Amino acid sequence: MNRQNHPDLIVSGIHLDLTPSLKVYVREKAGRLFRHERGIVRLRIELEYDPKEDVGARFKAKGHIVIQGPDMNAVVESDECHKGIALLIDKLDRMLERRSHLMTAKRKHPHAVEWDISLPKAAMPEPSFG
């Protein structure tokens, strides 16, 4: 299979049992990222549960996108696991959109290159007739 059509999706749970329905939910939400950006090589999502935290920050969703260029990381805290996943995917989608706009702007507005040194002129050999 072509890697660009089927990038890796890794879902892991820290202090949290991943149910099949939770994995399917993550896969459906992450499909949006893969549709928007074809250059994603790998997407790793970690879901963490900490019962000692405040009620509003018990669930942490961490996302790590491996893509051409610098990798992208995002962390979202929430009171519900599904809500945290949705917020994380939204945040990663905004990051990918911003990256895409920056890449397009750089391509459409190239900058002139200034050299601090003087380059030697190429000498043309004199033609020989004979």
Backbone as ProteinMPNN parsed JSONL, in Angstrom:
{"seq_chain_A": "MNRQNHPDLIVSGIHLDLTPSLKVYVREKAGRLFRHERGIVRLRIELEYDPKEDVGARFKAKGHIVIQGPDMNAVVESDECHKGIALLIDKLDRMLERRSHLMTAKRKHPHAVEWDISLPKAAMPEPSFG", "coords_chain_A": {"N_chain_A": [[0.834, -1.193, 0.0], [0.362, 2.27, -0.563], [2.128, 4.599, 1.278], [1.37, 7.262, 1.567], [-1.335, 7.235, 1.152], [-2.24, 5.726, 3.234], [-1.465, 6.597, 6.072], [0.303, 6.104, 9.189], [-1.49, 5.586, 12.184], [-1.392, 5.938, 15.524], [-2.714, 5.058, 18.536], [-2.75, 5.475, 21.95], [-3.216, 4.718, 25.418], [-2.828, 6.164, 28.604], [-2.95, 5.228, 31.819], [-5.534, 4.567, 31.27], [-8.036, 2.601, 29.896], [-8.364, 1.634, 26.611], [-11.194, 1.487, 24.795], [-12.842, -0.358, 22.164], [-14.75, 1.295, 20.889], [-13.823, 3.839, 21.521], [-11.391, 3.887, 20.175], [-12.332, 3.748, 17.544], [-13.686, 6.169, 17.43], [-11.551, 7.984, 17.663], [-10.188, 7.327, 15.309], [-12.071, 8.086, 13.36], [-12.259, 10.867, 13.814], [-9.584, 11.612, 13.346], [-9.386, 11.119, 10.68], [-10.172, 13.395, 9.378], [-7.922, 15.066, 9.55], [-6.145, 13.658, 7.92], [-7.416, 13.878, 5.465], [-7.214, 16.615, 4.981], [-4.477, 17.134, 4.894], [-2.123, 15.671, 2.971], [0.494, 14.979, 3.334], [1.095, 13.816, 5.771], [2.919, 11.6, 7.702], [2.874, 10.077, 10.038], [0.631, 9.848, 12.768], [0.341, 10.285, 16.112], [-1.56, 9.694, 18.93], [-2.068, 10.264, 22.275], [-3.892, 9.372, 25.058], [-4.594, 10.422, 28.234], [-5.36, 9.782, 31.628], [-5.852, 11.272, 34.73], [-6.751, 10.931, 37.891], [-6.236, 12.535, 40.075], [-6.096, 15.149, 39.37], [-7.74, 18.385, 38.846], [-11.294, 18.543, 38.227], [-11.859, 19.621, 35.721], [-9.572, 19.106, 34.267], [-8.903, 16.425, 34.049], [-8.621, 14.635, 31.957], [-6.208, 14.292, 29.472], [-5.295, 14.958, 26.218], [-2.916, 14.211, 23.912], [-1.233, 15.084, 20.98], [0.812, 14.157, 18.244], [2.258, 14.92, 15.277], [3.938, 13.589, 12.595], [5.51, 14.877, 9.916], [6.57, 16.12, 6.688], [9.208, 18.284, 7.179], [9.272, 20.325, 10.151], [8.099, 18.548, 13.027], [4.816, 18.407, 14.57], [3.272, 19.261, 17.614], [0.71, 18.961, 20.094], [-1.278, 19.672, 22.991], [-4.131, 19.051, 24.934], [-6.367, 19.723, 27.558], [-9.152, 18.372, 29.309], [-12.493, 17.796, 30.625], [-13.827, 15.557, 29.827], [-13.197, 12.574, 27.979], [-13.894, 12.166, 25.224], [-14.53, 14.762, 24.466], [-12.056, 15.991, 24.824], [-10.587, 14.711, 22.804], [-11.889, 15.672, 20.507], [-11.334, 18.428, 20.763], [-8.546, 18.35, 20.571], [-8.132, 17.385, 17.94], [-9.275, 19.498, 16.521], [-7.467, 21.537, 17.216], [-5.038, 20.552, 16.144], [-5.768, 20.53, 13.466], [-6.092, 23.267, 12.962], [-3.427, 24.025, 13.294], [-2.21, 22.661, 11.145], [-3.503, 23.948, 9.034], [-2.569, 26.566, 9.328], [0.151, 26.145, 8.867], [0.048, 25.323, 6.203], [-0.88, 27.68, 4.961], [1.289, 29.367, 5.485], [3.327, 28.09, 4.052], [2.356, 28.374, 1.441], [2.352, 31.161, 1.213], [5.086, 31.713, 1.355], [5.911, 30.5, -0.985], [4.617, 31.985, -2.944], [5.619, 34.53, -2.626], [8.573, 35.073, -3.154], [11.808, 35.901, -1.865], [14.439, 38.185, -2.625], [17.841, 37.255, -2.972], [20.65, 38.294, -1.301], [24.098, 38.628, -1.683], [27.005, 38.759, 0.279], [29.53, 38.748, -0.673], [31.711, 39.34, -3.468], [31.18, 37.916, -6.544], [33.264, 36.117, -8.787], [33.747, 37.029, -12.213], [32.875, 35.138, -15.026], [35.235, 34.045, -17.31], [35.409, 34.247, -20.764], [36.611, 31.997, -23.127], [38.909, 32.815, -25.745], [38.021, 32.658, -29.115], [39.402, 30.287, -31.382], [40.732, 30.324, -34.605], [41.477, 28.156, -36.704]], "CA_chain_A": [[0.0, 0.0, 0.0], [1.076, 3.53, -0.613], [2.176, 5.207, 2.613], [0.667, 8.538, 1.604], [-2.766, 6.987, 1.224], [-2.535, 5.052, 4.494], [-0.465, 6.941, 7.076], [0.193, 5.41, 10.471], [-2.231, 6.207, 13.278], [-1.085, 5.222, 16.764], [-3.526, 5.533, 19.652], [-2.351, 4.805, 23.187], [-3.837, 5.229, 26.631], [-2.002, 6.193, 29.806], [-3.881, 5.092, 32.949], [-6.851, 4.584, 30.654], [-8.284, 1.472, 29.01], [-8.923, 2.055, 25.333], [-12.268, 0.622, 24.315], [-12.928, -0.324, 20.69], [-15.516, 2.464, 20.431], [-12.954, 5.009, 21.657], [-10.437, 3.813, 19.062], [-13.061, 4.094, 16.322], [-13.948, 7.606, 17.512], [-10.292, 8.672, 17.345], [-9.909, 7.078, 13.899], [-12.982, 8.914, 12.568], [-11.861, 12.272, 13.959], [-8.27, 11.807, 12.731], [-9.558, 11.08, 9.233], [-10.256, 14.788, 8.923], [-6.555, 15.566, 9.372], [-5.547, 12.992, 6.768], [-8.032, 14.435, 4.262], [-6.749, 17.986, 4.766], [-3.027, 17.174, 4.647], [-1.698, 14.371, 2.454], [1.891, 14.744, 3.655], [1.267, 13.26, 7.116], [3.529, 10.275, 7.714], [2.414, 9.368, 11.227], [-0.109, 10.618, 13.769], [0.296, 9.558, 17.392], [-2.448, 10.329, 19.894], [-2.008, 9.663, 23.604], [-4.977, 9.785, 25.944], [-4.124, 10.233, 29.603], [-6.34, 10.044, 32.682], [-5.244, 11.49, 36.036], [-7.86, 11.216, 38.81], [-5.826, 13.478, 41.113], [-6.201, 16.511, 38.837], [-9.054, 19.021, 38.946], [-12.309, 17.912, 37.39], [-11.766, 20.162, 34.362], [-8.317, 18.737, 33.601], [-8.586, 15.026, 34.332], [-8.246, 13.958, 30.724], [-5.276, 15.003, 28.605], [-5.112, 14.381, 24.893], [-1.674, 14.711, 23.315], [-1.108, 14.718, 19.573], [2.129, 14.346, 17.647], [2.182, 14.68, 13.839], [5.207, 13.51, 11.867], [5.22, 15.401, 8.584], [7.775, 16.689, 6.103], [9.502, 19.524, 7.879], [9.221, 20.153, 11.604], [6.954, 17.835, 13.579], [3.86, 19.263, 15.257], [2.783, 18.706, 18.87], [-0.358, 19.72, 20.74], [-1.821, 19.074, 24.207], [-5.41, 19.632, 25.324], [-6.922, 19.175, 28.798], [-10.607, 18.442, 29.277], [-13.166, 17.036, 31.675], [-14.302, 14.321, 29.221], [-12.241, 12.037, 27.015], [-14.335, 12.433, 23.859], [-14.423, 16.208, 24.261], [-10.633, 16.265, 24.672], [-10.17, 14.249, 21.48], [-12.428, 16.622, 19.529], [-10.564, 19.673, 20.881], [-7.196, 18.089, 20.064], [-8.178, 17.311, 16.473], [-9.493, 20.882, 16.063], [-6.218, 22.283, 17.392], [-4.081, 20.064, 15.15], [-6.253, 20.972, 12.163], [-5.732, 24.691, 12.841], [-1.973, 24.099, 13.112], [-1.918, 22.249, 9.774], [-3.997, 24.996, 8.142], [-1.636, 27.693, 9.428], [1.378, 25.707, 8.195], [-0.232, 25.331, 4.771], [-0.926, 29.083, 4.511], [2.643, 29.906, 5.517], [4.077, 27.505, 2.944], [1.85, 28.993, 0.223], [2.815, 32.551, 1.189], [6.516, 31.712, 1.033], [6.071, 30.107, -2.382], [4.112, 33.033, -3.827], [6.357, 35.766, -2.409], [9.985, 34.77, -2.912], [12.649, 37.029, -1.487], [15.697, 38.28, -3.342], [18.989, 36.812, -2.189], [21.76, 39.237, -1.35], [25.369, 38.004, -1.336], [27.944, 39.7, 0.882], [30.816, 38.66, -1.356], [31.615, 39.585, -4.906], [31.426, 36.69, -7.288], [34.136, 36.379, -9.938], [33.124, 36.974, -13.526], [33.346, 34.013, -15.834], [36.02, 34.485, -18.461], [35.088, 33.513, -21.985], [37.846, 31.717, -23.877], [38.946, 33.446, -27.05], [37.857, 31.639, -30.166], [40.601, 30.04, -32.201], [40.39, 30.071, -36.004], [42.572, 27.615, -37.416]], "C_chain_A": [[0.87, 1.243, 0.0], [0.989, 4.222, 0.743], [1.397, 6.513, 2.662], [-0.842, 8.345, 1.667], [-3.169, 6.381, 2.563], [-1.457, 5.391, 5.527], [-0.736, 6.189, 8.378], [-0.6, 6.244, 11.462], [-1.994, 5.344, 14.51], [-1.895, 5.857, 17.878], [-3.102, 4.757, 20.885], [-3.019, 5.486, 24.371], [-2.885, 5.123, 27.806], [-2.955, 6.261, 30.986], [-5.324, 5.1, 32.466], [-6.957, 3.37, 29.741], [-8.954, 1.977, 27.745], [-9.974, 1.036, 24.889], [-12.284, 0.663, 22.791], [-13.702, 0.887, 20.173], [-14.681, 3.741, 20.526], [-11.922, 5.037, 20.528], [-11.104, 4.2, 17.747], [-13.336, 5.594, 16.291], [-12.699, 8.403, 17.141], [-9.989, 8.522, 15.857], [-10.8, 7.946, 13.002], [-12.583, 10.387, 12.625], [-10.535, 12.541, 13.248], [-8.358, 11.753, 11.21], [-9.645, 12.463, 8.633], [-8.868, 15.367, 8.671], [-5.917, 14.959, 8.129], [-6.146, 13.491, 5.455], [-7.488, 15.823, 3.949], [-5.278, 18.052, 4.399], [-2.557, 15.787, 4.226], [-0.266, 14.018, 2.837], [2.141, 14.163, 5.035], [1.82, 11.843, 7.005], [2.968, 9.458, 8.867], [1.695, 10.336, 12.156], [-0.198, 9.76, 15.02], [-0.562, 10.357, 18.358], [-2.373, 9.55, 21.194], [-3.134, 10.246, 24.45], [-4.575, 9.435, 27.362], [-5.223, 10.609, 30.587], [-5.602, 10.176, 34.003], [-6.34, 11.859, 37.024], [-7.511, 12.24, 39.889], [-5.921, 14.936, 40.669], [-7.592, 17.083, 39.11], [-10.024, 18.351, 37.978], [-12.18, 18.374, 35.938], [-10.534, 19.735, 33.602], [-7.931, 17.289, 33.849], [-8.12, 14.271, 33.093], [-7.324, 14.857, 29.919], [-5.209, 14.242, 27.293], [-3.886, 15.044, 24.277], [-1.601, 14.207, 21.887], [0.273, 15.053, 19.051], [2.025, 13.953, 16.175], [3.595, 14.68, 13.272], [4.88, 13.833, 10.414], [6.529, 15.9, 8.004], [8.009, 18.058, 6.711], [9.426, 19.278, 9.375], [7.954, 19.428, 12.047], [6.074, 18.806, 14.353], [3.342, 18.544, 16.491], [1.69, 19.603, 19.432], [-0.847, 18.938, 21.953], [-3.103, 19.817, 24.567], [-5.869, 18.944, 26.603], [-8.428, 19.382, 28.779], [-11.19, 17.639, 30.422], [-13.722, 15.715, 31.158], [-13.316, 13.877, 28.149], [-12.633, 12.374, 25.58], [-14.225, 13.924, 23.518], [-12.959, 16.601, 24.052], [-10.115, 15.851, 23.306], [-10.64, 15.235, 20.416], [-11.643, 17.942, 19.565], [-9.154, 19.506, 20.328], [-7.181, 18.063, 18.538], [-8.414, 18.695, 15.889], [-8.203, 21.685, 16.126], [-5.175, 21.856, 16.364], [-4.479, 20.506, 13.746], [-5.918, 22.451, 11.934], [-4.227, 24.85, 12.618], [-1.581, 23.712, 11.688], [-2.355, 23.314, 8.774], [-3.048, 26.191, 8.146], [-0.333, 27.366, 8.699], [1.193, 25.765, 6.685], [-0.246, 26.755, 4.222], [0.463, 29.694, 4.502], [3.485, 29.373, 4.363], [3.646, 28.129, 1.617], [2.345, 30.433, 0.107], [4.293, 32.622, 0.84], [6.743, 31.393, -0.432], [5.65, 31.234, -3.315], [4.879, 34.344, -3.707], [7.826, 35.453, -2.12], [10.764, 36.046, -2.61], [13.937, 36.999, -2.302], [16.833, 37.879, -2.408], [20.119, 37.805, -2.392], [23.023, 38.509, -0.897], [26.3, 39.08, -0.793], [29.298, 39.696, 0.18], [30.616, 38.977, -2.832], [31.994, 38.293, -5.62], [32.307, 36.999, -8.49], [33.354, 36.222, -11.237], [33.708, 35.787, -14.289], [34.066, 34.557, -17.056], [35.67, 33.605, -19.647], [36.404, 33.226, -22.711], [37.774, 32.362, -25.266], [38.818, 32.371, -28.118], [39.138, 31.488, -30.986], [40.137, 29.687, -33.623], [41.538, 29.325, -36.643], [42.747, 26.225, -37.35]], "O_chain_A": [[1.987, 1.236, 0.516], [-0.1, 4.405, 1.286], [0.817, 6.843, 3.696], [-1.554, 9.207, 2.183], [-4.32, 6.51, 2.979], [-0.614, 4.544, 5.827], [-1.842, 5.711, 8.629], [-0.406, 7.455, 11.568], [-2.351, 4.166, 14.534], [-1.777, 7.055, 18.136], [-3.092, 3.526, 20.877], [-3.342, 6.673, 24.327], [-2.213, 4.106, 27.981], [-3.687, 7.238, 31.14], [-6.222, 5.577, 33.16], [-6.079, 3.132, 28.912], [-9.978, 2.658, 27.797], [-9.663, -0.13, 24.644], [-11.791, 1.619, 22.192], [-13.352, 1.447, 19.134], [-14.824, 4.632, 19.689], [-11.619, 6.102, 19.99], [-10.508, 4.9, 16.929], [-13.231, 6.222, 15.237], [-12.779, 9.38, 16.396], [-9.575, 9.485, 15.212], [-10.332, 8.481, 11.997], [-12.57, 11.071, 11.602], [-10.375, 13.585, 12.616], [-7.488, 12.29, 10.524], [-9.232, 12.675, 7.493], [-8.661, 16.079, 7.688], [-5.232, 15.65, 7.374], [-5.454, 13.524, 4.437], [-7.319, 16.173, 2.781], [-4.871, 18.947, 3.658], [-2.586, 14.844, 5.017], [0.146, 12.869, 2.679], [3.297, 14.026, 5.438], [1.262, 10.997, 6.305], [2.626, 8.287, 8.699], [2.097, 11.489, 12.31], [-0.74, 8.654, 14.995], [-0.327, 11.545, 18.579], [-2.585, 8.338, 21.221], [-3.298, 11.462, 24.54], [-4.252, 8.284, 27.657], [-5.922, 11.608, 30.414], [-4.816, 9.302, 34.367], [-6.821, 12.992, 37.004], [-8.408, 12.761, 40.552], [-5.837, 15.848, 41.491], [-8.498, 16.372, 39.544], [-9.614, 17.679, 37.032], [-12.377, 17.576, 35.021], [-10.448, 19.974, 32.398], [-6.745, 16.961, 33.857], [-7.302, 13.358, 33.195], [-7.616, 16.034, 29.706], [-5.082, 13.017, 27.279], [-3.822, 16.266, 24.137], [-1.876, 13.038, 21.617], [0.837, 16.099, 19.372], [1.739, 12.799, 15.855], [4.35, 15.637, 13.443], [4.082, 13.151, 9.772], [7.5, 16.087, 8.737], [7.105, 18.892, 6.75], [9.509, 18.133, 9.817], [6.871, 19.665, 11.511], [6.516, 19.886, 14.745], [3.011, 17.36, 16.432], [1.722, 20.824, 19.278], [-0.838, 17.708, 21.957], [-3.16, 21.045, 24.515], [-5.772, 17.723, 26.722], [-8.927, 20.404, 28.308], [-10.482, 16.898, 31.104], [-14.058, 14.836, 31.953], [-12.68, 14.703, 27.494], [-11.792, 12.822, 24.8], [-13.865, 14.285, 22.397], [-12.654, 17.442, 23.207], [-9.297, 16.553, 22.711], [-9.874, 15.594, 19.522], [-11.327, 18.505, 18.517], [-8.624, 20.415, 19.69], [-6.303, 18.661, 17.917], [-7.819, 19.04, 14.868], [-7.882, 22.427, 15.198], [-4.5, 22.702, 15.776], [-3.616, 20.823, 12.928], [-5.509, 22.835, 10.839], [-3.799, 25.708, 11.846], [-0.722, 24.354, 11.085], [-1.667, 23.559, 7.783], [-2.756, 26.762, 7.095], [0.219, 28.213, 7.997], [2.088, 26.209, 5.967], [0.303, 27.017, 3.152], [0.787, 30.466, 3.6], [4.265, 30.114, 3.765], [4.488, 28.386, 0.757], [2.716, 30.875, -0.981], [4.706, 33.512, 0.098], [7.651, 31.939, -1.059], [6.259, 31.423, -4.368], [4.796, 35.188, -4.599], [8.272, 35.554, -0.977], [10.399, 37.133, -3.058], [14.458, 35.932, -2.628], [16.785, 38.135, -1.205], [20.494, 38.114, -3.523], [23.027, 37.852, 0.144], [26.375, 40.181, -1.34], [30.125, 40.572, 0.432], [29.51, 38.892, -3.366], [33.012, 37.671, -5.317], [32.124, 38.026, -9.144], [32.438, 35.407, -11.346], [34.898, 35.49, -14.19], [33.551, 35.433, -17.751], [35.639, 32.379, -19.544], [37.222, 34.13, -22.887], [36.707, 32.438, -25.874], [39.435, 31.309, -28.029], [39.852, 32.459, -31.239], [39.254, 28.849, -33.805], [42.502, 29.953, -37.081], [43.682, 25.692, -37.948]]}, "name": "protein", "num_of_chains": 1, "seq": "MNRQNHPDLIVSGIHLDLTPSLKVYVREKAGRLFRHERGIVRLRIELEYDPKEDVGARFKAKGHIVIQGPDMNAVVESDECHKGIALLIDKLDRMLERRSHLMTAKRKHPHAVEWDISLPKAAMPEPSFG"}
